[in-house]
Amino acid sequence: MATIDALTPERILEATEEVLRRHGPAKATVVDVARALGVSHGSVYRHFRTKTALREAVTQRWLDRTSMALSGVVAGSEPPGTRLRRWLAELFAAKRRKVGDDPELFATYMVLVGESSAVVNRHRADLTGQLARIIHEGLERGEFAPAGASPEVLARAVFDATGRFHDPAYAREWAEPGIDAEFTALVDLVLRGLAAP
């Protein structure tokens, strides 16, 4: 039996992920998570006040993995156009991995994401903020032309334009033949649209 002192939010989130993978979001309970950890459900509630808070934390953790991986691209030293291309490619690759590596957990997270609009909105804001930093630097360096819009507006436009390659609603298309060529064509178009004359 695990002691309460050894019980951390991270351990609870790991166990919750495993319980969700096994039972799915409709059947997974806090009691199941506590049982997997060898503690009482009250111990889980000491860290997460409600089942909703626990599910939102799991969703946030899942989405943060993508954000953290992409933040390294933003901080890179490559020219902004190269970083923008790489950032979009890594986002697409990360989303594809989530679908392909663990389809059951991906399906579970799609349910949780649907329940956690505030978490999803923060994730989108983080991602478009990362794009805005790259675009801002491209504007400052003269690599991108100021199109009369702020970096934030341009970032949102790029994010929306590339949605087919990161929005889970399109996940079924990500394994289709030719999808990589279509992705490259769209990114080329986006970069030409941003390029300084």
N, C-alpha and C positions, 0 to 999 in steps of 0.2 A: 504494500500500500504506500503510495507516494505521500510525502509529508506536505503540509500546506506551505511550509517555508520553501520547498523546492518547486512549488507551483508558480510558474511565471506566465504572464500573458502570452509570451511566445510559445511556450509548451502547450498552452490551451489552444492557441490558434493552429498549431501543428496537428493536435489531436482532432480538432474540429474539422480540419481539412480531410483527415482520414475518415472520420465518421461520415462526412458528407459524401465522400467518394463511395463508401460502402452502402449507405442507406438512401442517398439522395436528399434533396432539401425538404421534400414533403414529409419524410419519415424521421429524419435526424432530429434528436432532441438534446437538450442540455444534459439530461440524465445519461444519454448515450456517451456524450463527451466526458462527463465525470467518470463513468464506468471505465472508459478507455484509459483514463488517467489514474484510476484507482483512488479517487477522492469522492467526497460527497458533492452533490450538485450545488450546495450552498457555497462550497469552496470556489467553484467556477463563477458563481454570481458575485463573489467578493471582487473579482477582477472585471467582470462584465455584468452590469446591473440588470440587463434584460437579454432575452434570446435575440431580440432585434439588434441590440448593441454588439453582441457576439457575431452575428451574421454580417453586420456592416464592417466590423473589424477584419473579418476574414476576407471580405470583398476588397477592402482597402489594401490589405496586405498583398493580395493577388495582383491588383492593378499597380501598386507601387513597384513591384518587381520590374515591370515594363518601364515605368518612369525612371527608375534608378539606372537601368541599363542605358537608356537613351541620354541621360544627363552627361555621361562621359563623352558622347559625340558632340554635344553642345559645347563642352569645355575644351574640345580639341583645338589644335593649332592649324588645321588645314584651312584653305580658303572657304568662305561661307558657302559658295555653291557646292563644293565638294562635300562639306558637312551636311548641307541640306539634303543632298542626294543620299548620303550614307544614313542620315537620321530616318528618312522615309523608308529606305530599304531595311533598316534594322527593325523599325516598327512593324513592317509587313512580315518580316521573318519571325519576330517574336509572337505575333498573333497566329501565324501559321503553326508555330511550334505548340502553342497552347491548344490548338484544335487537334493536331496530329498526335502529340505525345500522350495525351490523356483525355480522350473524347468524353468519357463519363464525367470527369471533373469539370471539363469545359461546359458541358450541358448543365451541370449543377450551378456553375458560376453564372451562366446566362440567366438562370432563375433568380439568383441572388442579386445580380446587377439590375434586373428589372425591379427588384424591391428596394434598391438603394440609390435612388436618383441623386441624392445629395452627394454621395460618394462618387458616383459616375461624373457628375458635374465638376467636382473638384479635380478628378483625373483628367477630364478634357481640358480644364483650365490650366492644369500643370503642363500637359502636352502642348497646347497652343502657346503657353508662355515660353516653353523651350524653343518652339519654332520662331517666336517673335524675337528671341535673343539672337538667333542665327540671322534672321532677316535684318534686324537692326544693325548688326555688324556688317552685313553685306551692303546696306545702304551707306553706312559710314565710310566704308572702304571704296565706294563707287562701283562695286561689282554688280549691285542691283540698282535699278533706276527708281527714284522716288515716284511712285505712280499716283501721288496725291493722296495716298492712304497711309495710315500709321502702320508700323510693324505689327501691331496687334491685329488690326483689320486684315492685313495681308496674311498673317499667320492663320487666322481663322479661315480665310478663303482657301489657302493651301490645304489645310486640314480637311475642310469640307470637300474640296475637289478630289482628294485622294481617298475619300471614305471607302470606296469599294475595296481598298487594299488594307483596311484596318478595322472597319466596322464589322463586328461579328455577324450582323445580318447577312453579310455576303460570304460567310465562311465556306459555304458549299462550293462557291466558285473558285476558291483558292487552290484547288487541286486540278482544275481544268487545264488541258493542254493550251499553251499559248498565253497563260496568265502572266508569266514573267515578262514576255515581250510587251504585253499590254501595259504592265506596270512601268517598264522602262520608257515606253512611248509617252505615257502620261507625265512621268517625272521630267523627261526631256522638254515637254511642252510647258510645264510649270516653270522650269528654269529659264527657258527662252522668254517666257512672259515676264519674269522678274529681271532679266538681264538688262544692264545699262547699254544704250545704243553705242 
